[in-house]
Structures are given as structure tokens and as C-alpha cells.
Amino acid sequence: MILGFNCFMQDAAAALLDSTGQIVAAVEEERLTRRKHTGCFPEEAIRWCLQSAGCTPRDLTGVAFNMRPWEGLVSRAASAIRRFPRSLALFGSRGSNWSKMLRAETIFRQSFPCDAAFHWVEHHRAHALSAYIPS
């Protein structure tokens, strides 16, 4: 089983695929917590996906997170410097999210201990794969 999840911006969610790439379970965190557009770590969504498939974190062979937060960091920093002081507002609203993204694997493993390989998927590739694989 392969688990994919996104979080720390908005619309946190999780999806579980079997070994053939078929979607076994998928849900947005807001459906379970009743917090619209929540960007928190999708602990309830992950738990729901695992339970609905009748498996545990130890059954996972891979885990995918939809971001490589370190990619493009230099260009984003340069852009923030060029747009200073206006960029301070964006940093204030999203800065802590980026630091959480850098710790996504640690946060996941604290809640769901397992030996599954953790994969950082480039954001736009995650969008493309989410359409291509189920087709």
C-alpha cells in the first residue's frame, strides 16, 4: 500500500493506493474535523484511509508528500528580498508552513511509526500524477 498526503497550506488530505495503483481510500481532513480548508497535518484523514482499507501503518510500502520545500528556496529568498518590505506579510502568513513542510517526514513518523520509504514529490508532478495514474 502507498499513502500520499498533503498539508501545511490548505485542504489537507490523504489517499491510499494498492500495489496496482488503484485508489483504495481518499478523504480530505476537513470532512473529518469539520474545519474548512484546514492545512493541518491530516492525521484523521490518514487514520481513516488506513482503517477503511483494513490495514496499519506497518502495511505501507511507501509514503509520498506532495512537496519538496527546499527546491527553489534560493529564488524565493531572492524574490522576497527584492520585494522587501511587502514580502514580510507573505513570510508572516506562510513562513511557519514552510518549516513544517521541511519536517513532514518526522511529523508523519511520530504519528504513524512504520518502515515505509518516504518520498518527497515535486509539487507540480504530484498534480500531474494525481490525474494520470487513476486514468
HELIX and SHEET records of a PDB file:
HELIX    1   1 GLU A   29  THR A   33  1                                   5    
HELIX    2   2 GLU A   43  ALA A   53  1                                  11    
HELIX    3   3 PRO A   57  ASP A   59  5                                   3    
HELIX    4   4 LEU A   73  ARG A   82  1                                  10    
HELIX    5   5 SER A   87  LEU A  102  1                                  16    
HELIX    6   6 ALA A  104  SER A  111  1                                   8    
HELIX    7   7 HIS A  123  TYR A  132  1                                  10    
SHEET    1   A 5 ILE A  23  GLU A  28  0                                        
SHEET    2   A 5 ALA A  13  LEU A  17 -1                                        
SHEET    3   A 5 ILE A   2  ASN A   6 -1                                        
SHEET    4   A 5 GLY A  62  PHE A  65  1                                        
SHEET    5   A 5 ALA A 117  TRP A 120  1                                        
END                                                                             
